[in-house]
Amino acid sequence: MEINLVTEGLKFMVLGMGVVFVFLALLVQMMKWQAVLVARYFTPKAPPSPVYTPADDERARVAAIVAAVAEFRKAHPKG
């Protein structure tokens, strides 16, 4: 009885790759199932977002400029 090592190597390679493929396919399916469960049962309720107005942005910009100028004047009194 002669054993062909190349044939045996190919068999083990196919078997190993098949096991890895099945494991990864199961892993992907389990992750999808977990995502569905988390989205269905554990999604937190989002608080209502405050209404944004462009005037708020302009006020914040002006406040930042005023604060920067005040800090500059404190650091450079005669400048």
MMTF fields as JSON, N, C-alpha, C and O atoms, coordinates in Angstrom:
{
  "mmtfVersion": "1.0.0",
  "mmtfProducer": "UNKNOWN",
  "numBonds": 315,
  "numAtoms": 316,
  "numGroups": 79,
  "numChains": 1,
  "numModels": 1,
  "chainsPerModel": [1],
  "groupsPerChain": [79],
  "chainIdList": ["A"],
  "bondAtomList": [4, 2, 8, 6, 12, 10, 16, 14, 20, 18, 24, 22, 28, 26, 32, 30, 36, 34, 40, 38, 44, 42, 48, 46, 52, 50, 56, 54, 60, 58, 64, 62, 68, 66, 72, 70, 76, 74, 80, 78, 84, 82, 88, 86, 92, 90, 96, 94, 100, 98, 104, 102, 108, 106, 112, 110, 116, 114, 120, 118, 124, 122, 128, 126, 132, 130, 136, 134, 140, 138, 144, 142, 148, 146, 152, 150, 156, 154, 160, 158, 164, 162, 168, 166, 172, 170, 176, 174, 180, 178, 184, 182, 188, 186, 192, 190, 196, 194, 200, 198, 204, 202, 208, 206, 212, 210, 216, 214, 220, 218, 224, 222, 228, 226, 232, 230, 236, 234, 240, 238, 244, 242, 248, 246, 252, 250, 256, 254, 260, 258, 264, 262, 268, 266, 272, 270, 276, 274, 280, 278, 284, 282, 288, 286, 292, 290, 296, 294, 300, 298, 304, 302, 308, 306, 312, 310],
  "bondOrderList": [1, 1, 1, 1, 1, 1, 1, 1, 1, 1, 1, 1, 1, 1, 1, 1, 1, 1, 1, 1, 1, 1, 1, 1, 1, 1, 1, 1, 1, 1, 1, 1, 1, 1, 1, 1, 1, 1, 1, 1, 1, 1, 1, 1, 1, 1, 1, 1, 1, 1, 1, 1, 1, 1, 1, 1, 1, 1, 1, 1, 1, 1, 1, 1, 1, 1, 1, 1, 1, 1, 1, 1, 1, 1, 1, 1, 1, 1],
  "groupList": [{"groupName": "MET", "atomNameList": ["N", "CA", "C", "O"], "elementList": ["N", "C", "C", "O"], "formalChargeList": [0, 0, 0, 0], "bondAtomList": [1, 0, 2, 1, 3, 2], "bondOrderList": [1, 1, 2], "singleLetterCode": "M", "chemCompType": "L-PEPTIDE LINKING"}, {"groupName": "GLU", "atomNameList": ["N", "CA", "C", "O"], "elementList": ["N", "C", "C", "O"], "formalChargeList": [0, 0, 0, 0], "bondAtomList": [1, 0, 2, 1, 3, 2], "bondOrderList": [1, 1, 2], "singleLetterCode": "E", "chemCompType": "L-PEPTIDE LINKING"}, {"groupName": "ILE", "atomNameList": ["N", "CA", "C", "O"], "elementList": ["N", "C", "C", "O"], "formalChargeList": [0, 0, 0, 0], "bondAtomList": [1, 0, 2, 1, 3, 2], "bondOrderList": [1, 1, 2], "singleLetterCode": "I", "chemCompType": "L-PEPTIDE LINKING"}, {"groupName": "ASN", "atomNameList": ["N", "CA", "C", "O"], "elementList": ["N", "C", "C", "O"], "formalChargeList": [0, 0, 0, 0], "bondAtomList": [1, 0, 2, 1, 3, 2], "bondOrderList": [1, 1, 2], "singleLetterCode": "N", "chemCompType": "L-PEPTIDE LINKING"}, {"groupName": "LEU", "atomNameList": ["N", "CA", "C", "O"], "elementList": ["N", "C", "C", "O"], "formalChargeList": [0, 0, 0, 0], "bondAtomList": [1, 0, 2, 1, 3, 2], "bondOrderList": [1, 1, 2], "singleLetterCode": "L", "chemCompType": "L-PEPTIDE LINKING"}, {"groupName": "VAL", "atomNameList": ["N", "CA", "C", "O"], "elementList": ["N", "C", "C", "O"], "formalChargeList": [0, 0, 0, 0], "bondAtomList": [1, 0, 2, 1, 3, 2], "bondOrderList": [1, 1, 2], "singleLetterCode": "V", "chemCompType": "L-PEPTIDE LINKING"}, {"groupName": "THR", "atomNameList": ["N", "CA", "C", "O"], "elementList": ["N", "C", "C", "O"], "formalChargeList": [0, 0, 0, 0], "bondAtomList": [1, 0, 2, 1, 3, 2], "bondOrderList": [1, 1, 2], "singleLetterCode": "T", "chemCompType": "L-PEPTIDE LINKING"}, {"groupName": "GLY", "atomNameList": ["N", "CA", "C", "O"], "elementList": ["N", "C", "C", "O"], "formalChargeList": [0, 0, 0, 0], "bondAtomList": [1, 0, 2, 1, 3, 2], "bondOrderList": [1, 1, 2], "singleLetterCode": "G", "chemCompType": "PEPTIDE LINKING"}, {"groupName": "LYS", "atomNameList": ["N", "CA", "C", "O"], "elementList": ["N", "C", "C", "O"], "formalChargeList": [0, 0, 0, 0], "bondAtomList": [1, 0, 2, 1, 3, 2], "bondOrderList": [1, 1, 2], "singleLetterCode": "K", "chemCompType": "L-PEPTIDE LINKING"}, {"groupName": "PHE", "atomNameList": ["N", "CA", "C", "O"], "elementList": ["N", "C", "C", "O"], "formalChargeList": [0, 0, 0, 0], "bondAtomList": [1, 0, 2, 1, 3, 2], "bondOrderList": [1, 1, 2], "singleLetterCode": "F", "chemCompType": "L-PEPTIDE LINKING"}, {"groupName": "ALA", "atomNameList": ["N", "CA", "C", "O"], "elementList": ["N", "C", "C", "O"], "formalChargeList": [0, 0, 0, 0], "bondAtomList": [1, 0, 2, 1, 3, 2], "bondOrderList": [1, 1, 2], "singleLetterCode": "A", "chemCompType": "L-PEPTIDE LINKING"}, {"groupName": "GLN", "atomNameList": ["N", "CA", "C", "O"], "elementList": ["N", "C", "C", "O"], "formalChargeList": [0, 0, 0, 0], "bondAtomList": [1, 0, 2, 1, 3, 2], "bondOrderList": [1, 1, 2], "singleLetterCode": "Q", "chemCompType": "L-PEPTIDE LINKING"}, {"groupName": "TRP", "atomNameList": ["N", "CA", "C", "O"], "elementList": ["N", "C", "C", "O"], "formalChargeList": [0, 0, 0, 0], "bondAtomList": [1, 0, 2, 1, 3, 2], "bondOrderList": [1, 1, 2], "singleLetterCode": "W", "chemCompType": "L-PEPTIDE LINKING"}, {"groupName": "ARG", "atomNameList": ["N", "CA", "C", "O"], "elementList": ["N", "C", "C", "O"], "formalChargeList": [0, 0, 0, 0], "bondAtomList": [1, 0, 2, 1, 3, 2], "bondOrderList": [1, 1, 2], "singleLetterCode": "R", "chemCompType": "L-PEPTIDE LINKING"}, {"groupName": "TYR", "atomNameList": ["N", "CA", "C", "O"], "elementList": ["N", "C", "C", "O"], "formalChargeList": [0, 0, 0, 0], "bondAtomList": [1, 0, 2, 1, 3, 2], "bondOrderList": [1, 1, 2], "singleLetterCode": "Y", "chemCompType": "L-PEPTIDE LINKING"}, {"groupName": "PRO", "atomNameList": ["N", "CA", "C", "O"], "elementList": ["N", "C", "C", "O"], "formalChargeList": [0, 0, 0, 0], "bondAtomList": [1, 0, 2, 1, 3, 2], "bondOrderList": [1, 1, 2], "singleLetterCode": "P", "chemCompType": "L-PEPTIDE LINKING"}, {"groupName": "SER", "atomNameList": ["N", "CA", "C", "O"], "elementList": ["N", "C", "C", "O"], "formalChargeList": [0, 0, 0, 0], "bondAtomList": [1, 0, 2, 1, 3, 2], "bondOrderList": [1, 1, 2], "singleLetterCode": "S", "chemCompType": "L-PEPTIDE LINKING"}, {"groupName": "ASP", "atomNameList": ["N", "CA", "C", "O"], "elementList": ["N", "C", "C", "O"], "formalChargeList": [0, 0, 0, 0], "bondAtomList": [1, 0, 2, 1, 3, 2], "bondOrderList": [1, 1, 2], "singleLetterCode": "D", "chemCompType": "L-PEPTIDE LINKING"}, {"groupName": "HIS", "atomNameList": ["N", "CA", "C", "O"], "elementList": ["N", "C", "C", "O"], "formalChargeList": [0, 0, 0, 0], "bondAtomList": [1, 0, 2, 1, 3, 2], "bondOrderList": [1, 1, 2], "singleLetterCode": "H", "chemCompType": "L-PEPTIDE LINKING"}],
  "groupTypeList": [0, 1, 2, 3, 4, 5, 6, 1, 7, 4, 8, 9, 0, 5, 4, 7, 0, 7, 5, 5, 9, 5, 9, 4, 10, 4, 4, 5, 11, 0, 0, 8, 12, 11, 10, 5, 4, 5, 10, 13, 14, 9, 6, 15, 8, 10, 15, 15, 16, 15, 5, 14, 6, 15, 10, 17, 17, 1, 13, 10, 13, 5, 10, 10, 2, 5, 10, 10, 5, 10, 1, 9, 13, 8, 10, 18, 15, 8, 7],
  "groupIdList": [1, 2, 3, 4, 5, 6, 7, 8, 9, 10, 11, 12, 13, 14, 15, 16, 17, 18, 19, 20, 21, 22, 23, 24, 25, 26, 27, 28, 29, 30, 31, 32, 33, 34, 35, 36, 37, 38, 39, 40, 41, 42, 43, 44, 45, 46, 47, 48, 49, 50, 51, 52, 53, 54, 55, 56, 57, 58, 59, 60, 61, 62, 63, 64, 65, 66, 67, 68, 69, 70, 71, 72, 73, 74, 75, 76, 77, 78, 79],
  "secStructList": [7, 7, 7, 7, 2, 2, 2, 2, 2, 2, 2, 2, 2, 2, 2, 2, 2, 2, 2, 2, 2, 2, 2, 2, 2, 2, 2, 2, 2, 2, 2, 2, 2, 2, 2, 2, 2, 2, 2, 2, 2, 1, 7, 7, 7, 7, 7, 7, 7, 7, 7, 7, 7, 2, 2, 2, 2, 2, 2, 2, 2, 2, 2, 2, 2, 2, 2, 2, 2, 2, 2, 2, 2, 2, 2, 7, 6, 6, 7],
  "xCoordList": [0.845, 0.0, 0.893, 1.611, 0.818, 1.637, 0.79, -0.329, 1.316, 0.605, 1.186, 2.385, 0.329, 0.749, 0.656, -0.436, 1.814, 1.843, 1.213, 0.632, 1.32, 0.71, -0.804, -1.455, -1.366, -2.813, -3.269, -4.276, -2.532, -2.892, -2.797, -3.646, -1.768, -1.624, -2.777, -3.286, -3.195, -4.332, -5.623, -6.446, -5.796, -6.99, -7.034, -8.068, -5.898, -5.855, -6.037, -6.662, -5.496, -5.653, -7.125, -7.641, -7.792, -9.211, -10.036, -10.94, -9.728, -10.439, -10.231, -11.193, -9.003, -8.706, -9.372, -9.949, -9.302, -9.924, -11.44, -12.1, -11.995, -13.44, -13.884, -14.912, -13.109, -13.449, -13.374, -14.256, -12.342, -12.21, -13.36, -13.919, -13.716, -14.803, -16.127, -16.87, -16.418, -17.662, -17.666, -18.679, -16.533, -16.453, -16.694, -17.455, -16.061, -16.236, -17.667, -18.212, -18.275, -19.66, -20.585, -21.485, -20.365, -21.165, -20.925, -21.86, -19.689, -19.359, -20.077, -20.612, -20.094, -20.783, -22.278, -22.88, -22.876, -24.302, -24.619, -25.624, -23.783, -23.999, -23.875, -24.627, -22.93, -22.763, -23.98, -24.426, -24.513, -25.723, -26.894, -27.664, -27.033, -28.107, -27.96, -28.948, -26.731, -26.482, -26.814, -27.374, -26.486, -26.791, -28.305, -28.779, -29.055, -30.514, -31.052, -31.924, -30.535, -30.998, -30.664, -31.502, -29.461, -29.058, -29.891, -30.333, -30.107, -30.897, -32.344, -32.97, -32.876, -34.27, -34.483, -35.43, -33.627, -33.883, -33.022, -33.405, -31.886, -30.972, -30.655, -29.687, -31.413, -31.168, -31.71, -32.9, -30.85, -31.331, -32.216, -32.053, -33.128, -33.987, -33.179, -32.569, -33.176, -32.408, -33.188, -34.38, -32.514, -33.201, -33.477, -32.736, -34.514, -34.794, -33.659, -33.174, -33.251, -32.143, -32.668, -33.782, -31.857, -32.29, -32.377, -31.67, -33.225, -33.402, -32.208, -31.877, -31.572, -30.393, -30.812, -31.578, -30.302, -30.548, -29.208, -28.27, -29.095, -27.835, -27.441, -26.255, -28.412, -28.087, -27.26, -26.391, -27.531, -26.743, -25.277, -24.375, -25.049, -23.689, -22.989, -21.82, -23.693, -23.116, -22.805, -21.763, -23.69, -23.433, -22.213, -21.395, -22.088, -20.935, -19.64, -18.62, -19.675, -18.496, -18.095, -16.913, -19.058, -18.778, -18.223, -17.28, -18.791, -18.306, -16.872, -16.071, -16.535, -15.172, -14.198, -13.092, -14.588, -13.716, -13.501, -12.375, -14.571, -14.457, -13.549, -12.716, -13.703, -12.86, -11.403, -10.51, -11.144, -9.773, -9.13, -7.965, -9.88, -9.341, -9.067, -8.042, -9.948, -9.744, -8.502, -7.725, -8.299, -7.106, -5.845, -4.82, -5.917, -4.754, -4.402, -3.227, -5.415, -5.148, -4.588, -3.772, -5.015, -4.447, -2.979, -2.167, -2.641, -1.279, -0.351, 0.845, -0.907, -0.13, -0.806, -1.561, -0.552, -1.291, -1.054, -1.974, 0.125, 0.384, 0.546, 1.286, -0.123, 0.097, -1.024, -0.983],
  "yCoordList": [-1.173, 0.0, 1.24, 1.521, 1.958, 3.149, 4.385, 4.515, 5.273, 6.504, 7.647, 7.919, 8.308, 9.468, 10.688, 11.105, 11.254, 12.361, 13.635, 14.416, 13.848, 15.039, 14.961, 15.947, 13.796, 13.618, 13.786, 14.44, 13.199, 13.339, 14.796, 15.277, 15.496, 16.913, 17.735, 18.621, 17.444, 18.168, 17.882, 18.776, 16.628, 16.29, 17.078, 17.637, 17.118, 17.863, 19.358, 20.038, 19.871, 21.287, 21.615, 22.595, 20.802, 21.033, 20.899, 21.699, 19.899, 19.72, 20.927, 21.438, 21.382, 22.532, 23.798, 24.543, 24.051, 25.251, 25.173, 26.188, 23.974, 23.81, 24.093, 24.736, 23.613, 23.871, 25.363, 25.903, 26.034, 27.478, 28.225, 29.154, 27.823, 28.49, 28.338, 29.307, 27.13, 26.895, 27.714, 28.322, 27.733, 28.513, 29.992, 30.631, 30.547, 31.966, 32.267, 33.314, 31.378, 31.587, 31.59, 32.424, 30.654, 30.646, 31.911, 32.467, 32.356, 33.567, 34.78, 35.601, 34.897, 36.023, 35.975, 37.002, 34.801, 34.679, 35.0, 35.652, 34.555, 34.86, 36.355, 36.903, 37.019, 38.463, 39.218, 40.195, 38.771, 39.404, 39.207, 40.137, 38.005, 37.706, 38.557, 39.073, 38.703, 39.518, 40.983, 41.657, 41.485, 42.868, 43.099, 44.147, 42.128, 42.256, 42.285, 43.093, 41.404, 41.377, 42.662, 43.199, 43.152, 44.384, 45.558, 46.388, 45.633, 46.734, 46.67, 47.706, 45.464, 45.325, 45.586, 46.279, 45.049, 45.073, 46.044, 46.407, 46.473, 47.264, 48.631, 49.253, 49.125, 50.439, 51.494, 51.484, 52.41, 53.433, 54.449, 54.717, 54.991, 56.04, 57.33, 57.76, 57.933, 59.151, 60.336, 60.484, 61.186, 62.367, 63.329, 63.344, 64.116, 65.058, 66.065, 66.603, 66.306, 67.236, 68.672, 68.948, 69.582, 70.976, 71.562, 71.128, 72.52, 73.161, 74.071, 74.915, 73.897, 74.679, 75.862, 75.719, 77.013, 78.205, 78.821, 78.749, 79.419, 80.054, 81.195, 81.503, 81.828, 82.91, 82.388, 83.093, 81.149, 80.559, 80.439, 80.71, 80.038, 79.888, 81.251, 81.363, 82.264, 83.613, 84.143, 84.765, 83.908, 84.353, 83.652, 84.279, 82.364, 81.618, 82.131, 82.232, 82.452, 82.976, 84.329, 84.569, 85.209, 86.534, 86.383, 87.084, 85.48, 85.267, 84.761, 85.169, 83.893, 83.377, 84.479, 84.548, 85.326, 86.435, 87.401, 87.838, 87.743, 88.665, 88.069, 88.776, 86.786, 86.137, 86.112, 86.32, 85.864, 85.839, 87.213, 87.331, 88.249, 89.611, 89.97, 90.587, 89.605, 89.896, 89.191, 89.792, 87.934, 87.199, 87.821, 87.912, 88.243, 88.874, 90.169, 90.454, 90.953, 92.214, 91.989, 92.782, 90.91, 90.602, 90.204, 90.565, 89.472, 89.01, 90.131, 90.136, 91.057, 92.158, 93.478, 94.021, 94.0, 95.186, 96.435, 97.238, 96.626, 97.841, 97.513, 98.203, 96.487, 96.063, 96.303, 95.994],
  "zCoordList": [0.0, 0.0, 0.0, 0.959, -1.099, -1.241, -0.932, -1.429, -0.125, 0.247, -0.565, -0.508, -1.316, -2.085, -1.169, -0.786, -0.824, 0.137, -0.419, 0.335, -1.702, -2.298, -2.188, -1.844, -2.478, -2.378, -0.924, -0.658, 0.001, 1.417, 1.857, 2.607, 1.395, 1.727, 1.191, 1.877, -0.039, -0.62, 0.14, 0.337, 0.565, 1.352, 2.648, 3.011, 3.349, 4.604, 4.379, 5.192, 3.28, 2.973, 2.732, 3.268, 1.934, 1.644, 2.926, 3.169, 3.737, 4.995, 5.909, 6.483, 6.049, 6.903, 6.41, 7.201, 5.12, 4.564, 4.683, 4.905, 4.538, 4.701, 6.117, 6.334, 7.093, 8.497, 8.789, 9.457, 8.304, 8.518, 7.85, 8.433, 6.629, 5.926, 6.674, 6.828, 7.135, 7.889, 9.175, 9.521, 9.888, 11.118, 10.85, 11.577, 9.819, 9.522, 9.069, 9.419, 8.308, 7.887, 9.102, 9.196, 10.036, 11.27, 12.094, 12.672, 12.145, 12.902, 12.319, 13.065, 11.007, 10.365, 10.665, 10.979, 10.571, 10.85, 12.312, 12.593, 13.233, 14.652, 14.925, 15.731, 14.258, 14.446, 13.9, 14.503, 12.77, 12.232, 13.183, 13.422, 13.725, 14.67, 15.925, 16.449, 16.407, 17.59, 17.31, 18.175, 16.138, 15.791, 15.775, 16.215, 15.273, 15.263, 16.689, 17.011, 17.544, 18.933, 19.674, 20.398, 19.5, 20.181, 19.68, 20.474, 18.378, 17.831, 18.314, 18.533, 18.481, 18.874, 20.365, 20.737, 21.213, 22.65, 23.453, 24.566, 22.937, 23.744, 23.164, 23.601, 22.214, 21.656, 22.615, 22.932, 23.085, 24.013, 23.3, 22.109, 24.037, 23.494, 23.4, 24.38, 22.246, 22.05, 22.619, 22.349, 23.412, 23.918, 22.765, 21.782, 22.875, 21.787, 21.664, 22.66, 20.446, 20.24, 20.285, 19.84, 20.826, 20.879, 19.469, 18.559, 19.311, 18.012, 17.765, 18.598, 16.631, 16.282, 15.423, 14.471, 15.774, 14.956, 14.595, 15.389, 13.432, 13.039, 13.979, 14.101, 14.644, 15.564, 16.739, 17.252, 17.165, 18.248, 17.829, 18.622, 16.595, 16.097, 16.058, 16.429, 15.615, 15.537, 16.931, 17.136, 17.883, 19.267, 19.842, 20.515, 19.582, 20.088, 19.461, 20.142, 18.18, 17.507, 18.083, 18.331, 18.298, 18.868, 20.279, 20.646, 21.077, 22.437, 22.425, 23.266, 21.501, 21.413, 21.019, 21.556, 20.104, 19.688, 20.839, 21.078, 21.56, 22.69, 23.766, 24.332, 24.049, 25.052, 24.608, 25.43, 23.332, 22.827, 22.924, 23.305, 22.581, 22.673, 24.124, 24.415, 25.039, 26.456, 26.979, 27.72, 26.614, 27.046, 26.452, 27.127, 25.209, 24.577, 25.293, 25.525, 25.643, 26.333, 27.722, 28.193, 28.396, 29.706, 29.588, 30.44, 28.551, 28.366, 27.852, 28.143, 27.101, 26.521, 26.885, 26.079, 28.074, 28.53, 27.679, 27.526, 27.131, 26.354, 24.876, 24.174, 24.394, 23.026, 22.189, 20.998]
}
